[in-house]
């Protein structure tokens, strides 16, 4: 970690802050997952299963699922 190209303010030699790299990666992941949710049937069902598990973890299930 001592061979970092970032200065003490977190800026690299090109003038980009390290959080800008994190934001770019997060945005790419969000775009991909949004695309997959609407256009990939298996991924859509996978997300719905996760949402059902989280929703039925003792709060709003009422014996439905």
Beta strands, then each sheet from edge to edge (+ up, - down):
end
